[in-house]
């Protein structure tokens, strides 16, 4: 009797401790573990691995087609997706076509340097389709009525293409240019001007790398483009365009 009571009591404890499964098979079965078999396996939850080494990689949930040539792009949180990037090849600019127009096509570089003085004369050096590198000079006579005084306002310019990138550099406001070897850079102009008798002038000055085409670089942007020489002064300015 004692043994029977002990067995009966122990059985009742087991029955009270047993908890049934939360649902019915098969929908509530425990998921199959990832294994080394050849069968395709799908895991809807997150899978964390230390190192992923695979012969082939196919990232596609089938929700939308992937365009050929797409690249895998990640956002700031590391979530990646296939995207088609708009990558345009750099134009092949040769001969006199030595700058890149805003629409991405080739054009000719026009550089304008201006020198002026309060003595009443000014001089524009307009260089059409200059090369990179290139240099130019121009002298404009100072007139007294209809008489040439023998003194000029002289302006000088030196054009270069700064950089040797194999593709058109990201636009930072300036004008992209093409070197003789086919590489790309940014237009740079060194320019100077003076009255030929040495009474006043502005020394060699470099254009800003981000000077936009059509914008005149003058004393409002750089006060050193103006010289006050007592009874005379001298102003220097420059702009360019790609046409």
ROTORLO-256062 format. One record per residue (C-alpha): x, y, z. Coordinates in pm, 1 decimal. Example, Ala and Ser with C-alpha at 12.3 -4.5 7.8 and 13.67 -1.06 7.14 Angstrom:
// ROTORLO-256062
{{1230.0; -450.0; 780.0}}
{{1367.0; -106.0; 714.0}}
***
This chain:
// ROTORLO-256062
{{0.0; 0.0; 0.0}}
{{280.9; 237.5; 84.4}}
{{456.3; 169.6; -244.3}}
{{132.7; 217.6; -436.9}}
{{73.0; 552.5; -268.1}}
{{418.4; 675.5; -348.3}}
{{387.3; 582.6; -714.6}}
{{42.1; 740.2; -739.8}}
{{158.5; 1062.1; -576.3}}
{{463.1; 1091.1; -804.2}}
{{244.6; 1037.1; -1111.3}}
{{7.0; 1312.5; -1006.5}}
{{303.5; 1555.4; -970.1}}
{{418.3; 1475.9; -1325.8}}
{{71.1; 1530.7; -1463.7}}
{{45.6; 1867.2; -1288.7}}
{{388.3; 1980.1; -1419.7}}
{{331.4; 1885.0; -1784.6}}
{{241.5; 2174.3; -2020.5}}
{{90.9; 2107.5; -2359.9}}
{{230.7; 2250.0; -2686.4}}
{{107.1; 2602.8; -2778.2}}
{{-65.5; 2485.2; -3095.7}}
{{-136.3; 2198.2; -3321.2}}
{{109.9; 2039.8; -3560.0}}
{{222.0; 2120.0; -3826.5}}
{{194.0; 2499.7; -3815.8}}
{{348.3; 2525.9; -3468.8}}
{{635.2; 2288.2; -3517.2}}
{{984.7; 2406.9; -3428.7}}
{{1169.4; 2527.7; -3741.4}}
{{1415.9; 2290.6; -3899.2}}
{{1779.3; 2377.8; -3829.4}}
{{2010.7; 2501.4; -4106.5}}
{{2206.0; 2200.2; -4222.1}}
{{2460.0; 2089.1; -4479.7}}
{{2206.6; 1924.8; -4707.6}}
{{2154.7; 2013.6; -5074.2}}
{{1788.8; 2107.1; -5031.0}}
{{1688.7; 2475.0; -5058.4}}
{{1615.6; 2628.1; -4719.0}}
{{1431.7; 2950.9; -4637.7}}
{{1469.9; 3147.4; -4315.3}}
{{1228.3; 3440.8; -4269.3}}
{{1408.3; 3569.1; -3958.1}}
{{1743.0; 3744.7; -3921.4}}
{{2054.8; 3533.3; -3977.9}}
{{2378.2; 3649.1; -3819.7}}
{{2712.6; 3511.3; -3933.6}}
{{3071.8; 3604.4; -3856.3}}
{{3210.4; 3552.1; -4207.1}}
{{3010.8; 3465.9; -4519.1}}
{{3211.0; 3275.9; -4779.4}}
{{3024.8; 3163.1; -5089.2}}
{{3098.4; 3069.4; -5449.1}}
{{2783.7; 3241.3; -5578.8}}
{{2582.2; 3530.3; -5434.3}}
{{2219.5; 3594.5; -5526.1}}
{{2043.9; 3877.3; -5343.2}}
{{1688.3; 3879.0; -5472.1}}
{{1360.2; 3828.0; -5288.7}}
{{1167.9; 3807.3; -5615.7}}
{{957.7; 4116.2; -5540.1}}
{{1086.1; 4307.1; -5845.5}}
{{1319.0; 4238.3; -6137.6}}
{{1681.6; 4348.9; -6116.6}}
{{1809.2; 4548.4; -6414.1}}
{{2133.5; 4426.1; -6572.5}}
{{2428.4; 4637.6; -6463.4}}
{{2276.4; 4723.0; -6124.8}}
{{2506.1; 4768.3; -5825.9}}
{{2451.8; 4692.5; -5458.9}}
{{2407.0; 5021.2; -5267.5}}
{{2389.1; 5052.0; -4889.3}}
{{2210.9; 5317.3; -4686.0}}
{{2345.9; 5468.9; -4363.5}}
{{2217.2; 5175.4; -4154.6}}
{{2374.3; 4906.0; -4372.3}}
{{2056.3; 4798.7; -4551.7}}
{{2151.0; 4720.0; -4911.5}}
{{1949.3; 4708.6; -5231.8}}
{{2013.4; 4677.6; -5603.9}}
{{2012.0; 5012.5; -5784.5}}
{{2079.9; 5129.1; -6136.9}}
{{2323.7; 5421.8; -6125.3}}
{{2329.0; 5688.7; -6394.2}}
{{2697.0; 5674.7; -6487.5}}
{{2791.3; 5884.2; -6789.3}}
{{3117.7; 5826.6; -6966.4}}
{{3350.1; 6124.2; -6994.7}}
{{3328.5; 6287.4; -7337.2}}
{{3626.9; 6252.3; -7566.7}}
{{3729.6; 6611.3; -7638.9}}
{{4007.5; 6665.0; -7891.6}}
{{4168.0; 6947.8; -8084.9}}
{{4024.0; 7288.7; -8002.7}}
{{3749.1; 7132.4; -7791.4}}
{{3920.4; 7157.0; -7455.2}}
{{3650.0; 7222.6; -7195.5}}
{{3331.8; 7056.3; -7072.3}}
{{3009.3; 7254.6; -7111.2}}
{{2739.3; 7243.6; -6839.4}}
{{2545.1; 6985.6; -7042.5}}
{{2847.8; 6752.6; -7042.7}}
{{2946.8; 6803.5; -7406.1}}
{{3277.7; 6935.7; -7539.5}}
{{3331.4; 7304.5; -7603.7}}
{{3589.9; 7573.6; -7674.7}}
{{3736.7; 7778.9; -7392.4}}
{{3713.8; 8159.8; -7420.2}}
{{3916.2; 8362.4; -7168.5}}
{{3870.9; 8738.1; -7124.1}}
{{4115.9; 8955.4; -6926.3}}
{{4041.8; 9322.6; -6869.7}}
{{4276.3; 9599.6; -6756.3}}
{{4167.6; 9956.9; -6692.5}}
{{4291.4; 10278.4; -6537.3}}
{{4149.9; 10613.9; -6430.0}}
{{4355.0; 10778.9; -6703.5}}
{{4064.0; 10696.8; -6930.9}}
{{4175.6; 10389.6; -7118.3}}
{{4099.0; 10022.5; -7086.8}}
{{4206.8; 9706.0; -7262.9}}
{{4033.4; 9375.6; -7320.3}}
{{4234.3; 9069.4; -7413.2}}
{{3977.2; 8833.5; -7561.8}}
{{4131.6; 8498.9; -7640.7}}
{{3906.8; 8272.6; -7843.9}}
{{3947.5; 7897.7; -7820.1}}
{{4263.4; 7907.9; -7613.5}}
{{4445.5; 7586.7; -7543.8}}
{{4540.4; 7437.2; -7212.4}}
{{4815.4; 7527.2; -7154.1}}
{{4827.8; 7856.7; -7340.8}}
{{4937.5; 8216.3; -7283.5}}
{{4849.2; 8550.3; -7438.5}}
{{4939.6; 8918.6; -7414.2}}
{{4781.8; 9232.9; -7544.6}}
{{4869.8; 9601.1; -7530.7}}
{{4621.1; 9882.8; -7587.6}}
{{4766.3; 10230.5; -7654.2}}
{{4677.8; 10518.1; -7426.1}}
{{4548.0; 10801.0; -7641.6}}
{{4558.1; 11174.6; -7577.5}}
{{4284.0; 11292.8; -7806.5}}
{{4381.7; 11138.5; -8139.6}}
{{4747.6; 11111.8; -8044.4}}
{{4914.1; 10794.3; -7931.3}}
{{5105.8; 10871.0; -7613.5}}
{{5336.1; 10573.0; -7663.7}}
{{5221.1; 10423.6; -7333.5}}
{{5004.6; 10111.9; -7324.8}}
{{4774.0; 9932.7; -7090.7}}
{{4906.0; 9577.4; -7103.4}}
{{4724.1; 9261.5; -6999.8}}
{{4861.7; 8907.5; -6979.2}}
{{4710.4; 8564.6; -6929.4}}
{{4826.1; 8207.1; -6879.5}}
{{4574.3; 7923.7; -6905.6}}
{{4625.0; 7576.6; -6762.0}}
{{4419.8; 7266.8; -6685.5}}
{{4488.0; 7173.2; -6323.9}}
{{4459.4; 6801.8; -6250.7}}
{{4504.1; 6473.8; -6433.8}}
{{4192.8; 6273.5; -6352.8}}
{{4092.5; 5989.6; -6585.0}}
{{3729.3; 6101.2; -6562.3}}
{{3556.5; 6438.0; -6543.3}}
{{3596.4; 6552.9; -6179.3}}
{{3287.4; 6619.7; -5972.3}}
{{3156.6; 6965.8; -6052.3}}
{{3239.0; 7207.5; -5771.7}}
{{3129.5; 7518.3; -5957.8}}
{{3424.0; 7566.0; -6191.1}}
{{3478.1; 7456.8; -6551.0}}
{{3622.8; 7115.5; -6629.6}}
{{3894.8; 7107.4; -6893.8}}
{{4089.8; 6853.2; -7096.9}}
{{4467.4; 6813.7; -7094.5}}
{{4670.0; 6730.1; -7402.6}}
{{4707.5; 6370.1; -7280.2}}
{{4329.9; 6328.2; -7254.6}}
{{4303.9; 6358.4; -6875.7}}
{{4068.3; 6602.4; -6705.4}}
{{4105.3; 6887.9; -6457.8}}
{{3978.7; 7237.7; -6376.3}}
{{4042.9; 7558.0; -6573.7}}
{{4296.0; 7786.3; -6408.3}}
{{4402.2; 8129.3; -6534.1}}
{{4697.7; 8336.7; -6411.2}}
{{4661.0; 8695.6; -6522.5}}
{{4824.9; 9032.3; -6470.7}}
{{4810.4; 9386.5; -6603.2}}
{{4989.4; 9718.9; -6584.9}}
{{5053.8; 10054.2; -6742.8}}
{{5355.8; 9998.9; -6966.2}}
{{5556.0; 10287.1; -6816.6}}
{{5550.3; 10103.1; -6482.1}}
{{5349.0; 10368.8; -6302.9}}
{{5075.5; 10128.4; -6184.9}}
{{4960.8; 9770.4; -6224.2}}
{{4841.8; 9444.5; -6066.8}}
{{5074.0; 9145.0; -6038.7}}
{{5008.1; 8784.0; -6134.4}}
{{4689.3; 8651.4; -5977.5}}
{{4535.8; 8302.9; -5989.8}}
{{4168.8; 8245.9; -6060.4}}
{{3969.6; 8051.8; -5796.5}}
{{3930.2; 7681.2; -5873.7}}
{{3551.8; 7708.8; -5831.6}}
{{3496.9; 8018.9; -6046.0}}
{{3179.9; 7959.8; -6244.1}}
{{3178.5; 8026.9; -6618.7}}
{{3046.3; 8371.6; -6702.4}}
{{3124.2; 8513.8; -6356.2}}
{{3368.5; 8807.0; -6358.8}}
{{3649.1; 8779.1; -6105.0}}
{{3728.3; 9139.1; -6003.5}}
{{3806.2; 9364.0; -5708.1}}
{{3465.3; 9290.7; -5553.1}}
{{3584.4; 8932.0; -5502.3}}
{{3954.1; 9005.6; -5451.7}}
{{4058.8; 9357.1; -5339.6}}
{{4415.2; 9292.8; -5463.6}}
{{4287.7; 9321.8; -5820.4}}
{{4293.5; 9699.0; -5766.8}}
{{4606.7; 9912.5; -5723.9}}
{{4602.2; 10273.6; -5607.0}}
{{4917.5; 10444.7; -5734.8}}
{{4854.4; 10803.3; -5632.7}}
{{4737.7; 10997.1; -5937.3}}
{{4675.3; 10675.4; -6123.7}}
{{4505.0; 10348.2; -6040.7}}
{{4469.8; 10015.7; -6212.9}}
{{4191.0; 9758.0; -6214.0}}
{{4217.6; 9400.8; -6336.2}}
{{3942.3; 9144.5; -6394.2}}
{{3887.5; 8818.8; -6576.5}}
{{3615.0; 8575.1; -6680.1}}
{{3576.7; 8274.6; -6906.6}}
{{3315.1; 8069.4; -7084.0}}
{{3294.3; 7727.9; -7250.0}}
{{3102.0; 7745.8; -7577.7}}
***
